[in-house]
Amino acid sequence: MRKLCNYAVISGLVLLISIASDAKTNPTEANKAVARKLFEVALNQGKWDVFEEIHAQDFMAHGGTRPENLKEDLESAKGWRQAFPDGLYTVDQVIAEGDLVVVRWTGRGTNTGEGNGLPATGKHVESTGITIFRIVKGKIAEEWNEVNMLGLLRQLGLLPAARQ
């Protein structure tokens, strides 16, 4: 029995080491890990130091009303956290090729605060999005974001529901 337990522990350690080394030796896997870290650590946990750490200083975000630099994008992320203090992102799918990483995600939360121009409505919402990242030397250099804002605003009651 003891040998079996030792074998299980050693097998688990070998698996963890192989996963970690794969991200270090495979640039595509390393890029995917950076994109996941943005959602799972920086945004979900509000770790803004990690947010800044994984972005390039000359970062540009595309997809809103105008491009945003790193400082503006960070303020926008903080605004979403203020509007949805319990907000969490789920990474639904990650696809990568070269320096590009695509993340299909779902965001869920309750709008109990004000942020990014949204009043507090007290409503729980769920919205989906797709973000394409360009990652250079382990840092997010650019991102293109498509979010179902129409659905989000309707769930918040800030726009009329779709006609049936």
C-alpha positions as CSV (number, residue, x, y, z in Angstrom):
1,M,0.0,0.0,0.0
2,R,2.8,2.4,0.9
3,K,4.5,1.7,-2.5
4,L,1.2,2.5,-4.2
5,C,0.9,5.8,-2.4
6,N,4.5,6.7,-3.2
7,Y,3.9,5.8,-6.8
8,A,0.8,8.1,-6.9
9,V,2.7,11.0,-5.4
10,I,5.7,10.6,-7.7
11,S,3.4,10.3,-10.7
12,G,1.6,13.4,-9.7
13,L,4.8,15.4,-9.3
14,V,6.1,14.2,-12.7
15,L,2.9,15.3,-14.3
16,L,3.1,18.8,-12.7
17,I,6.7,19.2,-13.7
18,S,6.0,18.1,-17.3
19,I,3.1,20.6,-17.6
20,A,5.2,23.4,-16.1
21,S,8.2,22.6,-18.4
22,D,5.9,22.4,-21.4
23,A,4.9,26.1,-20.8
24,K,8.5,27.0,-20.5
25,T,9.8,25.2,-23.6
26,N,6.7,25.7,-25.8
27,P,6.1,29.4,-26.7
28,T,2.5,28.8,-27.7
29,E,1.7,27.2,-24.3
30,A,3.5,30.0,-22.5
31,N,1.4,32.5,-24.4
32,K,-1.8,30.7,-23.5
33,A,-0.7,30.7,-19.9
34,V,-0.3,34.5,-20.0
35,A,-3.8,35.0,-21.4
36,R,-5.3,32.7,-18.8
37,K,-3.4,34.5,-16.0
38,L,-5.0,37.8,-17.1
39,F,-8.5,36.4,-16.5
40,E,-7.9,34.0,-13.7
41,V,-5.5,36.1,-11.5
42,A,-5.5,39.7,-12.6
43,L,-9.2,40.2,-13.4
44,N,-10.9,37.6,-11.1
45,Q,-8.8,38.4,-8.1
46,G,-8.3,42.2,-8.8
47,K,-4.6,41.8,-8.7
48,W,-3.7,45.0,-10.6
49,D,0.1,44.5,-10.1
50,V,-0.2,41.2,-12.0
51,F,-2.3,43.0,-14.7
52,E,0.5,45.5,-15.2
53,E,3.2,42.9,-15.0
54,I,1.8,40.8,-17.9
55,H,1.2,43.7,-20.2
56,A,3.9,45.5,-22.4
57,Q,4.4,49.1,-21.6
58,D,3.4,50.1,-25.2
59,F,0.3,47.9,-25.0
60,M,-2.8,48.9,-27.0
61,A,-6.4,47.6,-26.7
62,H,-8.7,47.7,-29.6
63,G,-12.5,47.0,-29.8
64,G,-14.0,49.8,-27.8
65,T,-15.0,53.2,-29.0
66,R,-11.3,54.0,-29.5
67,P,-7.9,52.3,-28.8
68,E,-6.7,52.4,-25.2
69,N,-3.2,52.4,-23.8
70,L,-2.2,50.3,-20.7
71,K,-3.2,53.0,-18.2
72,E,-6.6,53.4,-19.8
73,D,-7.2,49.7,-20.1
74,L,-6.2,49.2,-16.5
75,E,-8.7,51.9,-15.4
76,S,-11.4,50.2,-17.5
77,A,-10.7,46.8,-15.8
78,K,-10.9,48.5,-12.4
79,G,-14.2,50.1,-13.5
80,W,-15.7,46.7,-14.3
81,R,-14.5,45.4,-10.9
82,Q,-16.2,48.4,-9.2
83,A,-19.5,47.8,-11.1
84,F,-19.4,44.0,-10.5
85,P,-17.5,43.4,-7.2
86,D,-18.3,39.7,-7.3
87,G,-17.6,39.4,-11.0
88,L,-15.8,36.4,-12.3
89,Y,-14.6,35.3,-15.7
90,T,-14.6,31.8,-16.9
91,V,-12.2,30.9,-19.6
92,D,-14.3,28.7,-21.9
93,Q,-11.8,28.0,-24.7
94,V,-8.2,29.0,-25.6
95,I,-6.8,28.7,-29.1
96,A,-3.3,29.8,-30.0
97,E,-1.1,30.2,-33.1
98,G,2.2,31.9,-33.2
99,D,2.1,35.1,-31.1
100,L,-1.8,35.2,-31.2
101,V,-4.0,33.8,-28.5
102,V,-7.8,33.7,-28.7
103,V,-9.8,33.4,-25.5
104,R,-13.6,32.7,-25.6
105,W,-14.9,33.7,-22.1
106,T,-18.0,34.2,-20.0
107,G,-18.3,36.9,-17.4
108,R,-20.8,36.7,-14.5
109,G,-21.5,39.1,-11.7
110,T,-24.0,41.2,-9.8
111,N,-24.0,44.9,-10.6
112,T,-23.9,46.4,-7.1
113,G,-21.5,49.2,-7.7
114,E,-21.0,52.0,-10.2
115,G,-18.2,51.8,-12.7
116,N,-17.5,52.5,-16.4
117,G,-20.6,54.7,-16.6
118,L,-22.9,52.0,-15.3
119,P,-25.3,52.8,-12.4
120,A,-25.7,50.1,-9.8
121,T,-28.8,48.0,-10.7
122,G,-28.5,45.1,-8.3
123,K,-29.0,42.7,-11.2
124,H,-27.0,39.5,-11.8
125,V,-25.8,39.2,-15.4
126,E,-23.9,36.9,-17.7
127,S,-22.1,38.0,-20.8
128,T,-19.8,36.4,-23.3
129,G,-16.9,37.7,-25.2
130,I,-13.9,36.8,-27.4
131,T,-10.5,38.4,-26.9
132,I,-7.6,38.1,-29.3
133,F,-4.2,38.8,-27.7
134,R,-0.8,39.4,-29.4
135,I,1.8,38.3,-27.0
136,V,5.5,39.4,-27.4
137,K,8.3,38.2,-25.1
138,G,5.8,36.9,-22.6
139,K,3.8,40.2,-22.4
140,I,0.4,41.2,-23.9
141,A,1.3,43.8,-26.5
142,E,-2.2,44.2,-28.1
143,E,-5.7,42.9,-27.7
144,W,-8.9,43.0,-29.7
145,N,-12.1,42.6,-27.7
146,E,-15.6,41.7,-28.8
147,V,-18.2,41.6,-26.0
148,N,-22.0,41.1,-26.1
149,M,-22.6,44.6,-24.7
150,L,-26.2,44.8,-26.1
151,G,-27.1,41.6,-24.1
152,L,-25.3,43.0,-21.0
153,L,-27.1,46.3,-21.1
154,R,-30.5,44.6,-21.7
155,Q,-29.9,42.3,-18.6
156,L,-29.1,45.4,-16.5
157,G,-32.4,46.9,-17.6
158,L,-30.6,49.8,-19.2
159,L,-31.9,49.0,-22.7
160,P,-35.3,47.6,-23.7
161,A,-35.5,43.8,-24.1
162,A,-35.6,42.4,-27.6
163,R,-39.0,42.3,-29.3
164,Q,-40.5,38.8,-29.6
